[in-house]
Amino acid sequence: MGLSLSHNEFLLMQKYISEQCGILIPEEKAYLIESRLAKLLAESGAKSFAGLYHTLRNQGLNKSLPQKVIDAITTKETRWFRDKTPWYALEDVLLPRYIREIRQAKRPKVRIWSAACATGQEPYSIAMCIDNYINQRGITDIKLSHFEILATDISQAALQTARSGKYDHLSIARGLDDTCRARYLKQEGRVWALDEKLKEAVRFQQFNLRNSYLSLGKFDIVFCRYVMIYFSEAFKQELRRKIISVLNPEGVLFLGSSEIYTKYKEHFELVEYKGGIHYRLKKHQE
Ligand SMILES: C[S@@+](CC[C@H](N)C(=O)[O-])C[C@H]1O[C@@H](n2cnc3c(N)ncnc32)[C@H](O)[C@@H]1O
């Protein structure tokens, strides 16, 4: 049986996790710390969660432990083409506009950021959507390489799967239709391997959303979906401010369909399309 977590240990671990990655575990979900960190606790040799906390705070004791805690505590739930509506908006509204602007030499390329990409399904869905758009319309002057897709996550374990482009049956069954599967994945024994062209279209990088965004450059679209829900209200506000700082004028923000952003009006226009919404940064910030 695993070691149980006392109230004080919960508070210590809650504070540690929130400082490291912004995830705020509410008291009623204390069991997440107990269950997700149990294996790590045993492996670390610590005799209690207080001992684990002590090792984490004394960086020299076990250098790889903080990353392992993050890998274990984060929820990496994802699927291909998650929520229907962002893909309608990308295909019908945004891609035609960007392609027109590239052709008119108003922009050399389009930069897209998948800001909490988990195991890669979101950025690869973006790449598939663009590639499909170009192919279905017989477009030859615009290439997938006109679209720079940066995909980041704090979890090294998630990024490892993402970079490998290899998925099991269960992951493939979640959201990928037969056409996309046949076009972009090949079965290799028990796994499905993603087409090299798509792998090359996405650049993965470990990035903690708590860090400075200065090195990232500016983006035309940011997908920041199903990650803010884990953060404190204060960090959600900070995160939205930071995203605004990396969006180009009229850049677009996609949130998860259940994520409510009520105070958008100062910076964004709300665009409704086919039952979904996205936020378009105002051209001139007040
Ligand atoms: C539920 S998944 C969402 C994946 C994808 N965006 C989607 O909507 O399907 C949340 C991801 O956020 C990542 N995450 C949590 N805290 C983070 C942080 N501070 N910085 C970067 N990524 C973080 C987790 O590792 C996890 O992979």
The ligand as a Gaussian input file, in Angstrom:
#p B3LYP/6-31G(d) Opt

LIG

0 1
 C       -4.927000      18.445000     -20.907000
 S       -3.455000      18.660000     -21.819000
 C       -4.062000      19.634000     -23.172000
 C       -3.462000      19.227000     -24.485000
 C       -3.995000      19.946000     -25.719000
 N       -3.796000      21.376000     -25.636000
 C       -5.434000      19.635000     -25.956000
 O       -6.270000      20.539000     -25.800000
 O       -5.764000      18.517000     -26.316000
 C       -2.631000      19.866000     -20.778000
 C       -1.125000      19.971000     -21.027000
 O       -0.644000      21.140000     -20.370000
 C        0.679000      20.893000     -19.947000
 N        1.053000      21.870000     -18.915000
 C        0.613000      21.956000     -17.640000
 N        1.215000      22.980000     -17.009000
 C        2.045000      23.556000     -17.911000
 C        2.951000      24.661000     -17.849000
 N        3.118000      25.383000     -16.734000
 N        3.645000      24.975000     -18.955000
 C        3.493000      24.250000     -20.099000
 N        2.666000      23.198000     -20.212000
 C        1.942000      22.856000     -19.128000
 C        0.628000      19.451000     -19.454000
 O        1.896000      18.849000     -19.410000
 C       -0.325000      18.799000     -20.470000
 O        0.386000      18.163000     -21.488000

